[in-house]
Amino acid sequence: MRKSASQLFAILAVISTSVMAQLYDVRISATPRKLDEQKDRQGGNVTVTTKEIAYTINVENRTFKTLEELQIKYMIFYFDSKPGTSEKPIEAYHKGSETLTNLSSNRTATFETVPFKLTKEELDAGWYYTSGGSGRSRDRVTGVWIRAYANGNLLGEYSNPTTVSKKREWKE
């Protein structure tokens, strides 16, 4: 009986490591990059700062074969705050994809996501919204989730923070 239990444990260990290995055939990392920032005055009493951001994504083929076509899909989550209201910010996302071709074994490819804009609005001192909303509002990134597919199979996944993939739903 003990031998069969230990054999079962060994089989489960092999199965679980092979499943995990499939998700690590491609290593992915992402770094945010500010492309542009502009300040503007609206209505004489509001300062609006607009940042244009993109992520630099690195994809490493950790298999022993060339990946002919690797499709990278990404979702960047952010809070879109509404100035002048006391409502909670709306969570939105920016998504896109990139196709990499002929990624050789143990090689890395790098690309940049499509840029998107985040805004920050701030009322001048002494001014206030009659609605009672905050005089400051700021959009902010809350997470990034990236997946790599080859022939419809998931080969790699990256999320920062790691809870993004647990708290949110992937949208194709």
C-alpha positions as CSV (number, residue, x, y, z in Angstrom):
1,M,0.0,0.0,0.0
2,R,2.8,2.4,0.8
3,K,4.5,1.7,-2.4
4,S,1.5,2.5,-4.5
5,A,0.9,5.7,-2.6
6,S,4.5,6.8,-3.2
7,Q,4.2,5.8,-6.9
8,L,1.0,7.9,-7.2
9,F,2.8,10.8,-5.6
10,A,5.7,10.5,-8.1
11,I,3.3,10.3,-11.0
12,L,1.5,13.4,-9.8
13,A,4.8,15.3,-9.3
14,V,5.8,14.4,-12.9
15,I,2.5,15.6,-14.3
16,S,2.5,18.8,-12.4
17,T,6.0,19.7,-13.4
18,S,5.3,19.0,-17.0
19,V,2.2,21.2,-16.9
20,M,4.3,24.0,-15.3
21,A,7.1,23.6,-17.9
22,Q,4.6,24.2,-20.6
23,L,3.8,27.7,-19.2
24,Y,7.5,28.5,-19.1
25,D,8.5,27.6,-22.6
26,V,8.5,31.4,-23.2
27,R,9.8,33.9,-20.6
28,I,8.1,37.3,-20.8
29,S,9.0,40.6,-19.0
30,A,7.6,44.1,-19.4
31,T,8.9,47.5,-18.5
32,P,6.8,50.7,-18.6
33,R,8.3,53.6,-20.6
34,K,7.1,57.3,-20.6
35,L,7.1,58.5,-24.2
36,D,5.8,62.0,-23.7
37,E,4.4,64.3,-21.0
38,Q,2.6,67.6,-21.6
39,K,1.1,70.1,-19.3
40,D,-1.8,72.4,-20.3
41,R,-4.1,74.9,-18.7
42,Q,-7.8,74.5,-19.2
43,G,-10.3,77.2,-18.3
44,G,-7.6,79.2,-16.5
45,N,-8.0,77.2,-13.2
46,V,-7.2,73.6,-14.1
47,T,-3.8,72.1,-14.9
48,V,-4.0,69.0,-17.0
49,T,-0.9,66.7,-17.4
50,T,-1.1,64.1,-20.1
51,K,1.5,61.2,-20.1
52,E,1.9,58.9,-23.1
53,I,3.0,55.5,-21.9
54,A,4.0,52.3,-23.7
55,Y,5.5,49.0,-22.4
56,T,8.7,47.5,-23.7
57,I,8.1,43.7,-23.8
58,N,10.9,41.1,-23.9
59,V,10.1,37.6,-25.0
60,E,12.6,34.8,-24.7
61,N,12.2,31.4,-26.4
62,R,13.4,28.9,-23.9
63,T,12.6,25.8,-26.0
64,F,15.1,23.9,-28.1
65,K,13.3,24.7,-31.4
66,T,12.6,27.8,-33.4
67,L,9.1,29.2,-32.9
68,E,7.8,30.0,-36.4
69,E,5.0,32.2,-35.3
70,L,4.5,33.4,-31.7
71,Q,1.5,35.6,-31.0
72,I,1.8,37.9,-27.9
73,K,-1.4,39.4,-26.5
74,Y,-1.4,42.0,-23.8
75,M,-3.8,43.8,-21.5
76,I,-2.8,46.9,-19.5
77,F,-5.3,47.7,-16.7
78,Y,-5.7,51.3,-15.3
79,F,-8.0,53.4,-13.3
80,D,-9.7,56.2,-15.3
81,S,-10.6,58.8,-12.8
82,K,-13.3,61.4,-13.5
83,P,-12.4,64.9,-12.4
84,G,-14.9,66.8,-10.3
85,T,-16.9,63.8,-9.2
86,S,-16.8,61.9,-5.9
87,E,-17.4,58.6,-7.8
88,K,-14.8,55.8,-7.7
89,P,-12.5,55.7,-10.7
90,I,-13.6,53.4,-13.5
91,E,-11.3,50.5,-14.2
92,A,-10.4,50.3,-17.9
93,Y,-7.9,48.3,-20.0
94,H,-5.8,48.9,-23.0
95,K,-5.1,45.7,-25.1
96,G,-3.3,44.7,-28.2
97,S,-1.2,42.0,-29.8
98,E,2.1,41.5,-31.7
99,T,3.2,38.6,-33.8
100,L,6.8,37.5,-33.7
101,T,8.2,35.2,-36.4
102,N,11.1,32.8,-36.5
103,L,12.2,33.3,-32.9
104,S,15.2,31.0,-32.6
105,S,16.0,28.8,-29.6
106,N,17.3,30.7,-26.6
107,R,16.9,34.1,-28.3
108,T,15.0,37.2,-27.1
109,A,12.8,39.5,-29.1
110,T,11.7,42.9,-28.0
111,F,8.8,45.1,-29.0
112,E,6.8,48.0,-27.7
113,T,3.1,48.1,-27.1
114,V,0.8,50.6,-28.7
115,P,1.0,53.8,-26.6
116,F,-1.9,55.0,-24.5
117,K,-2.5,58.1,-22.4
118,L,-3.0,58.8,-18.7
119,T,-4.2,62.1,-17.5
120,K,-3.9,64.0,-14.2
121,E,-6.1,67.1,-13.5
122,E,-5.5,69.5,-10.7
123,L,-7.5,72.6,-9.7
124,D,-5.6,75.7,-8.6
125,A,-5.5,76.6,-5.0
126,G,-8.7,78.3,-3.8
127,W,-10.8,76.6,-6.5
128,Y,-13.3,73.8,-5.8
129,Y,-15.9,71.8,-7.6
130,T,-19.5,72.6,-6.6
131,S,-20.3,68.9,-6.7
132,G,-17.9,68.3,-3.8
133,G,-15.5,66.2,-5.9
134,S,-11.8,66.2,-5.3
135,G,-9.7,69.0,-6.8
136,R,-7.2,66.3,-8.0
137,S,-7.8,63.3,-10.2
138,R,-5.2,61.0,-11.6
139,D,-5.3,58.0,-13.9
140,R,-2.9,55.2,-12.9
141,V,-1.8,51.8,-14.2
142,T,-2.9,49.0,-11.9
143,G,-1.4,46.0,-13.7
144,V,-0.3,44.3,-16.9
145,W,-1.1,40.8,-18.2
146,I,0.7,39.3,-21.2
147,R,0.2,35.9,-22.8
148,A,2.2,34.1,-25.6
149,Y,0.6,31.6,-28.0
150,A,2.0,29.3,-30.6
151,N,-0.5,27.3,-32.8
152,G,-3.3,28.2,-30.3
153,N,-1.4,26.8,-27.3
154,L,-0.4,29.0,-24.3
155,L,3.4,28.9,-24.0
156,G,4.0,31.7,-21.5
157,E,2.3,34.1,-19.3
158,Y,3.4,37.2,-17.3
159,S,1.4,39.4,-14.9
160,N,2.5,42.3,-12.7
161,P,1.4,42.3,-10.0
162,T,0.8,38.5,-9.9
163,T,-2.7,39.0,-8.6
164,V,-3.8,40.6,-11.9
165,S,-4.4,37.2,-13.4
166,K,-6.4,36.0,-10.4
167,K,-8.6,39.1,-9.9
168,R,-9.4,39.9,-13.5
169,E,-10.7,38.1,-16.5
170,W,-8.8,37.7,-19.8
171,K,-10.6,39.2,-22.7
172,E,-9.8,38.0,-26.2
